[in-house]
Each structure stands twice: as C-alpha cells, then as structure tokens.
Amino acid sequence: MNTKLSLLELLNQTGYFQSIHETRILTHLIRNPLKDTVKDICDETGLPDSKVYPALKLLVNLGLILKESNHRPSRYYFTNPRTLEEFMNNNYSKELENKKTGLSLLNQQVINSWNPEEQELGPVAYLYRDNSIFSEILRIMKNTKVKIVLILSENFEPFIDTVISEIPKLISRGIKVELALPQSLTPGLEDFISTSEKLLKFKTSITQENSYIVRDQKTMLSITHRKQESVAMLTDDQLLVEYIDSCWNNSNCCTQINYQIETKDAIDLEILK
C-alpha cells in the first residue's frame, strides 16, 4: 500500500462509503475538532448543502459523527478514532465472510460442473497432498460406472463432506454404493441416504487407520491419514483392488449392523437387510 496517500484517499480506498461526499466531510471533521454547522461544512468542503445533508445523515447513522441538535443550527463533529476503527473492522469482517461464501459457492459449482476423464495408471500412482486427494476422490466417484465401495476410517473426516455430497448423485445414476462408516461419522446420515435400498448398502467401519475406495472393481484409492497431511496411493493392481473390495465382507473391516433411520417423511428405512 502507498504510505503517502492522504486521509481522504485512504478513506475512499476502503470502498466502505457510498460516495466521495461522505469521505470529504468525514475528512474535514476529523481534521477540525470544532463543531461545524452545515454552512461551515459547505464552506470548507465546497459541497452544496444538497450533497451535505444526506451525507451527514448517513455518517450519523453509521455512528462516525454526532449531531448536536440542542444547538441551532445543528452542529456536527467526529466521534473518535476508535469508532472509525470499529466501523472499518466490522466492514472488513463482513467483506471477508462474503468472499469466503462466494469462494465456497464457486468451488461447489466447479465440482458440480467438473467431468474428469479417467486416468491411465501404471501399477501404482501416489498422491501426496490433501488437495490432490480431494480431486482424486471426486474423479473416482464421477467415473464410477457400476459400483463403488467406500470403507472409511474415523480419520476420513476432512474428506467426508465431499463423499456425502456425491452419494445422491451416484444413486441417481443407478450406481450401487457400499458405504462403511465409523460411528463417529454417522450423525446426520439421514440427510443424504436415499430411500433406494437396492442401490445403497451401509455398514459400520472398524478400520483404524486407512480409508479405502474401490471403483468398479478396477481402481483402488488407499488413504493413509496423518495429522499434518494425508498420503494416498492410487492403483489398478488387481490383487490389491480385489483384496480391498473383499473387505466389505470381512468382519475385521466392517460389521453388519441393521440401522433404522428416520427420514424427513417420518418413514423408517432399514439400510441393510
């Protein structure tokens, strides 16, 4: 930032005021501790009273200046630097929150619009960064043609929203989903589980460290969860793929428990029979 900018230029640069009239008046009142009438402000700023009155009203409503009404004509003066600082901080916080919301919506639109091509793999491909893992989870789910098996550990939590958002889309495409979740990740399950029991099977995962996703019995993504950054292995090695795919029926990985989930229509849904 240019440190040689004037007070007026800095106020205008914030973008928190509707027009330059407010910033010109505020600059004048900050620099002049005396209580000024509308006529004084017009004379000092060169603004007509038709511009000064609405600008003063706005600045008063924002709490940046005070109006002394017991004096005729009314006089105006700047409150204090702390008030201006709070005003700036509040506006910055709102601006930042709006940007975060906008970025979140943008990312979701990108995810919904993204149609990734299936990768050609050697025996093993490694993915090291969390962002790459997010992308690969989406790629696998979007490229599934028949069935996907997800056996997830409790450490899968950073990625769970991505999976949950994609499951209804998979089911709507007629894809079979076998989902094993630890108890810690099951709250809110009724919000995304479809009533299509033929396509969705649900179990409780008891795997401790790694999470696994198998697509169409062809490709397997193994995620080793770490505190700092997760590490993932992507492979189409059939021995590994078949082994992980078989874990769905392995009681050391998944327990077959019947869950009763109350849907929004108050219909009891037995997920696994």
C-alpha positions in Angstrom: 0.0 0.0 0.0 1.2 3.5 -0.8 2.0 5.1 2.6 2.0 8.6 1.1 -1.8 8.6 0.4 -3.8 11.3 2.0 -6.5 10.7 4.6 -9.2 11.3 2.0 -7.6 8.9 -0.4 -7.3 6.2 2.2 -10.9 6.6 3.2 -12.0 6.4 -0.4 -9.8 3.3 -0.9 -11.7 1.3 1.7 -14.8 1.2 -0.5 -17.0 1.3 2.6 -18.7 4.7 1.8 -21.4 5.3 -0.7 -19.8 8.4 -2.3 -16.9 10.8 -2.0 -19.1 13.3 -0.3 -19.1 11.3 2.9 -15.4 10.8 2.9 -14.7 14.5 2.2 -17.0 15.6 5.0 -15.5 12.9 7.4 -12.0 14.0 6.5 -12.9 17.6 7.3 -14.5 16.8 10.6 -11.6 14.6 11.6 -9.1 17.3 10.9 -11.2 20.1 12.5 -12.1 19.4 16.2 -14.6 22.3 16.2 -18.3 21.5 15.9 -19.4 22.6 12.5 -22.8 23.6 11.1 -23.9 22.6 7.7 -23.0 26.0 6.4 -19.5 25.6 7.9 -19.1 22.2 6.2 -20.3 23.6 2.9 -17.9 26.5 3.0 -14.9 24.3 4.0 -15.5 21.4 1.6 -17.1 23.3 -1.3 -20.0 20.9 -1.4 -23.6 22.2 -1.9 -26.0 21.6 1.0 -28.0 19.2 -1.2 -25.0 16.9 -1.0 -24.0 17.7 2.6 -27.3 16.9 4.3 -27.7 13.3 3.0 -24.0 12.6 3.6 -24.2 13.9 7.2 -27.3 11.8 7.8 -25.5 8.7 6.6 -22.4 9.4 8.7 -24.6 9.9 11.8 -26.4 6.7 11.2 -23.1 4.9 10.9 -22.1 6.3 14.2 -19.0 8.0 12.8 -20.1 11.6 13.6 -22.5 13.0 16.2 -25.2 15.6 15.7 -25.7 18.2 18.4 -29.4 19.1 18.0 -29.8 21.3 21.0 -27.9 24.0 19.2 -29.5 26.0 16.4 -28.4 25.5 13.7 -27.4 21.9 14.5 -23.7 21.2 14.7 -21.7 18.1 13.8 -18.4 16.6 15.0 -16.3 13.5 14.6 -16.8 11.0 17.4 -13.4 9.4 18.0 -10.8 7.2 16.2 -11.9 4.1 18.0 -15.4 4.3 16.4 -13.9 4.6 13.0 -11.6 1.7 13.6 -14.6 -0.5 14.7 -16.5 0.6 11.7 -13.6 -0.5 9.4 -13.1 -3.8 11.2 -16.8 -4.7 11.0 -17.0 -3.9 7.3 -13.8 -5.9 6.7 -15.2 -8.9 8.6 -18.4 -8.8 6.5 -16.4 -8.4 3.3 -14.2 -11.4 4.2 -17.2 -13.5 5.1 -18.9 -12.7 1.9 -15.7 -13.6 -0.1 -15.5 -16.9 1.8 -19.1 -17.6 1.0 -18.6 -16.7 -2.6 -15.5 -18.9 -2.9 -17.4 -21.8 -1.3 -20.2 -21.4 -3.9 -17.7 -21.1 -6.7 -15.8 -24.3 -5.6 -19.1 -26.2 -5.4 -20.1 -25.0 -8.9 -16.7 -26.1 -10.2 -17.1 -29.5 -8.5 -20.6 -30.0 -9.9 -19.5 -29.0 -13.4 -16.3 -30.9 -13.5 -16.4 -34.1 -15.6 -12.9 -35.6 -15.2 -11.5 -38.1 -17.6 -10.4 -41.4 -16.2 -6.7 -41.6 -15.7 -4.4 -44.2 -17.2 -2.3 -45.8 -14.4 0.8 -47.7 -14.1 0.8 -50.4 -11.4 0.9 -47.7 -8.7 0.4 -44.0 -8.6 1.0 -41.9 -5.4 -0.9 -38.8 -4.4 0.7 -36.8 -1.6 -1.3 -33.6 -0.9 -4.7 -33.3 0.6 -5.9 -31.1 -2.3 -4.9 -33.8 -4.7 -6.7 -36.4 -2.7 -9.9 -34.4 -2.8 -9.7 -34.2 -6.5 -9.0 -37.9 -6.9 -11.9 -38.9 -4.7 -14.1 -36.8 -6.9 -12.6 -38.2 -10.1 -13.2 -41.8 -8.9 -16.8 -41.1 -7.9 -17.6 -39.3 -11.1 -16.0 -42.1 -13.2 -17.8 -44.9 -11.4 -20.0 -46.9 -13.9 -21.5 -49.8 -11.8 -20.4 -50.0 -8.2 -18.3 -48.1 -5.6 -17.1 -49.5 -2.3 -16.1 -47.0 0.4 -14.6 -48.3 3.6 -13.7 -45.2 5.7 -11.9 -44.7 9.0 -12.8 -42.1 11.5 -9.8 -40.1 10.3 -11.5 -39.6 7.0 -13.4 -36.7 8.5 -11.7 -33.9 6.4 -13.0 -35.6 3.2 -16.4 -36.8 4.4 -18.4 -33.8 3.1 -17.1 -34.5 -0.4 -18.2 -38.1 -0.3 -21.6 -37.3 1.2 -22.4 -34.7 -1.4 -21.6 -37.1 -4.2 -23.5 -40.2 -2.9 -27.0 -39.0 -4.0 -25.6 -38.2 -7.5 -24.2 -41.8 -7.7 -27.5 -43.3 -6.7 -29.4 -41.1 -9.2 -27.2 -42.5 -11.9 -28.1 -46.1 -10.8 -24.8 -46.9 -9.3 -24.5 -49.3 -6.4 -22.9 -47.8 -3.3 -21.4 -49.9 -0.5 -20.6 -47.5 2.3 -18.9 -48.4 5.6 -18.6 -45.5 8.1 -17.3 -45.4 11.7 -19.9 -44.5 14.3 -18.2 -41.1 14.7 -19.1 -40.1 11.2 -22.7 -41.3 11.1 -24.5 -38.3 12.7 -26.7 -36.6 10.0 -26.8 -39.7 7.9 -30.5 -39.3 7.3 -29.8 -36.1 5.3 -28.1 -37.8 2.4 -29.1 -41.5 2.4 -31.6 -42.2 -0.3 -34.6 -44.4 0.1 -33.3 -46.6 -2.7 -32.3 -49.7 -0.7 -31.4 -51.6 -3.8 -28.5 -49.3 -4.6 -27.2 -48.3 -1.2 -25.8 -50.7 1.4 -24.5 -49.4 4.7 -22.2 -50.9 7.4 -20.1 -49.7 10.3 -16.4 -49.5 9.5 -14.0 -50.6 12.2 -10.8 -50.0 10.2 -8.5 -47.9 12.4 -6.1 -46.0 10.2 -6.5 -46.2 6.4 -9.6 -45.5 4.3 -10.3 -47.2 1.0 -12.3 -46.5 -2.1 -12.8 -49.1 -4.8 -14.3 -48.2 -8.2 -16.0 -50.8 -10.4 -13.5 -53.5 -9.0 -10.9 -51.8 -11.2 -9.2 -49.0 -9.3 -8.5 -48.6 -5.6 -7.6 -45.5 -3.6 -5.9 -46.1 -0.3 -5.6 -43.1 2.1 -3.2 -43.1 5.0 -4.3 -40.4 7.3 -1.7 -38.2 9.0 -2.0 -35.2 11.3 -0.1 -32.9 9.1 -1.0 -34.2 5.6 -2.6 -37.4 4.4 -0.9 -39.7 1.9 -2.8 -41.6 -0.8 -2.0 -44.5 -3.1 -3.9 -44.9 -6.3 -3.6 -48.2 -8.1 -5.3 -50.6 -10.6 -3.2 -53.5 -9.4 -5.9 -56.3 -9.4 -4.5 -58.2 -6.4 -4.8 -55.0 -4.3 -8.1 -54.0 -5.8 -9.7 -57.4 -5.2 -8.3 -57.6 -1.7 -9.8 -54.3 -0.6 -13.0 -54.9 -2.4 -13.4 -58.1 -0.4 -13.1 -56.2 2.8 -16.7 -55.3 2.6 -17.5 -58.9 3.6 -14.6 -59.1 6.1 -15.8 -58.7 9.7 -12.4 -57.3 10.7 -13.1 -54.3 8.5 -16.9 -53.9 8.6 -19.6 -55.0 10.9 -23.0 -55.8 9.5 -25.5 -53.8 11.7 -29.1 -53.0 10.8 -29.8 -49.3 11.3 -33.2 -47.8 11.5 -33.0 -44.2 10.1 -35.9 -41.9 10.3 -36.3 -39.9 7.1 -37.8 -36.4 6.8 -41.1 -38.1 5.8 -41.0 -40.0 9.1 -40.5 -43.3 7.2 -38.3 -45.9 8.9 -35.7 -47.0 6.4 -33.8 -50.2 7.0 -30.5 -49.6 5.3 -29.0 -53.1 5.3 -31.1 -56.2 5.3 
